Amino acid sequence: MTSPQPTAMTFIDLPSFGGPEALVPATGPVPHPGAGEVLVRVAAAGVNRPDVLQRRGGYNPPPGASPVLGLEIAGEVVAFDEGGTEWKPGDLVCALVAGGGYAEYCVAPAPQCLPVPIGLIEAAALPETYFTVWTNVFERGGL
């Protein structure tokens, strides 16, 4: 990792399934990026259908994913693993993550980060749509 980061952060916890009122602030450790990952200081998190389904108990996160909700984020890269990445501290990114976005800090796979083309708030809603369209149009559709 690069410069020292805080060891604790605020995140949104889900102690029981339910509506938006089930989400409560909590404190926990700042995650550490692994090989090929970056640590992002989250400025905004998107809210999409899988987030709502997970909050209601109808969508399980993938094995090994953060138990914290949040699949889309935008913010500033603050650290990275020594394994190397094209991103550096200070870069503004938005990213599709397997979880952990409803927090002050979130780990994101470097290849799933995109440069912020618009404001940080708007960019938090971009990754899920972008990666879905890219997969369907270019990878599956072959265009």
C-alpha positions as CSV (number, residue, x, y, z in Angstrom):
1,M,0.0,0.0,0.0
2,T,1.0,3.6,-0.4
3,S,0.5,6.3,2.3
4,P,-1.0,5.3,5.7
5,Q,-4.8,5.3,5.8
6,P,-7.2,5.5,8.7
7,T,-7.8,2.1,10.3
8,A,-11.5,2.6,11.0
9,M,-14.4,3.8,8.8
10,T,-18.1,4.3,8.9
11,F,-20.2,2.0,6.7
12,I,-23.8,1.2,6.3
13,D,-24.7,-2.1,8.0
14,L,-27.7,-4.3,7.5
15,P,-28.4,-6.1,10.8
16,S,-31.7,-7.5,9.4
17,F,-33.4,-7.6,6.1
18,G,-36.1,-5.0,5.3
19,G,-36.8,-1.6,3.8
20,P,-34.4,1.4,3.8
21,E,-35.0,1.8,7.6
22,A,-33.0,-1.5,8.1
23,L,-29.8,0.3,7.0
24,V,-27.9,1.7,10.0
25,P,-24.5,3.3,10.3
26,A,-21.7,1.2,11.9
27,T,-18.0,1.4,12.4
28,G,-15.5,-1.2,11.1
29,P,-12.0,-1.6,9.8
30,V,-10.8,-0.1,6.5
31,P,-10.3,-2.8,4.0
32,H,-6.9,-3.4,2.4
33,P,-6.4,-3.8,-1.3
34,G,-5.0,-7.1,-2.5
35,A,-3.2,-7.9,-5.7
36,G,-4.6,-5.9,-8.6
37,E,-6.9,-3.9,-6.4
38,V,-7.2,-0.3,-5.4
39,L,-8.6,1.3,-2.2
40,V,-11.1,4.1,-3.0
41,R,-12.2,6.8,-0.7
42,V,-15.9,6.7,-1.6
43,A,-17.5,10.0,-2.5
44,A,-20.8,8.4,-3.8
45,A,-22.4,5.0,-4.1
46,G,-24.9,3.9,-6.7
47,V,-28.2,2.2,-5.7
48,N,-29.4,-0.4,-8.1
49,R,-31.7,-3.4,-8.2
50,P,-29.3,-6.0,-6.8
51,D,-28.6,-3.6,-3.8
52,V,-32.4,-3.4,-3.1
53,L,-32.8,-7.1,-3.5
54,Q,-29.9,-7.8,-1.2
55,R,-31.3,-5.4,1.4
56,R,-34.6,-7.3,1.3
57,G,-32.9,-10.7,1.6
58,G,-33.4,-11.8,-2.0
59,Y,-29.9,-11.6,-3.4
60,N,-26.8,-13.2,-1.9
61,P,-23.4,-11.6,-2.5
62,P,-20.9,-13.8,-4.2
63,P,-18.6,-16.0,-2.0
64,G,-15.8,-13.9,-0.5
65,A,-17.5,-10.6,-1.2
66,S,-17.7,-7.9,1.4
67,P,-20.8,-8.2,3.6
68,V,-21.3,-4.5,3.2
69,L,-23.9,-3.5,0.6
70,G,-23.0,-1.4,-2.5
71,L,-22.0,-2.5,-6.0
72,E,-21.1,0.8,-7.6
73,I,-18.9,3.5,-6.3
74,A,-17.1,6.7,-7.3
75,G,-14.3,8.4,-5.5
76,E,-10.6,8.9,-5.2
77,V,-7.9,6.2,-5.3
78,V,-6.0,6.5,-2.0
79,A,-3.9,3.2,-2.0
80,F,-3.1,0.2,-4.1
81,D,-1.4,-3.2,-3.6
82,E,2.2,-3.5,-4.5
83,G,1.2,-5.9,-7.4
84,G,0.8,-2.8,-9.6
85,T,-2.0,-1.0,-11.3
86,E,-2.5,1.7,-13.8
87,W,-4.3,3.8,-11.1
88,K,-2.4,6.0,-8.7
89,P,-3.4,7.9,-5.5
90,G,-5.4,11.0,-6.4
91,D,-7.1,9.4,-9.5
92,L,-10.8,9.8,-9.6
93,V,-12.5,6.5,-10.5
94,C,-15.9,4.9,-10.6
95,A,-16.0,1.1,-10.2
96,L,-18.2,-2.0,-10.2
97,V,-17.5,-4.0,-7.0
98,A,-18.8,-7.2,-5.6
99,G,-19.8,-5.4,-2.4
100,G,-18.6,-2.8,0.1
101,G,-19.7,0.3,-1.6
102,Y,-21.8,1.7,1.2
103,A,-18.7,2.7,3.1
104,E,-16.2,5.5,3.5
105,Y,-13.6,3.2,1.8
106,C,-14.0,0.3,-0.6
107,V,-11.6,-2.0,-2.4
108,A,-12.1,-2.3,-6.1
109,P,-10.5,-4.6,-8.7
110,A,-8.3,-2.2,-10.8
111,P,-9.7,-3.6,-14.2
112,Q,-13.2,-2.8,-13.0
113,C,-12.4,0.9,-12.5
114,L,-13.2,3.6,-15.0
115,P,-12.1,7.2,-15.2
116,V,-14.7,9.6,-14.0
117,P,-16.1,11.2,-17.1
118,I,-18.6,13.4,-15.2
119,G,-19.2,14.5,-11.6
120,L,-18.5,12.0,-8.9
121,I,-22.1,11.7,-7.8
122,E,-23.3,10.9,-11.3
123,A,-20.3,8.6,-12.0
124,A,-21.4,6.3,-9.1
125,A,-24.4,5.3,-11.2
126,L,-22.3,4.5,-14.3
127,P,-20.4,1.2,-13.8
128,E,-23.3,-1.3,-13.6
129,T,-24.9,0.1,-16.8
130,Y,-21.6,0.4,-18.6
131,F,-20.4,-3.1,-17.9
132,T,-23.8,-4.6,-18.7
133,V,-24.0,-2.8,-22.0
134,W,-20.4,-3.6,-22.9
135,T,-20.8,-7.3,-22.1
136,N,-24.1,-7.6,-24.1
137,V,-23.2,-5.5,-27.1
138,F,-19.5,-6.1,-27.6
139,E,-18.7,-9.5,-26.0
140,R,-22.0,-11.4,-26.5
141,G,-23.1,-9.5,-29.6
142,G,-19.7,-9.3,-31.2
143,L,-20.0,-5.7,-32.4
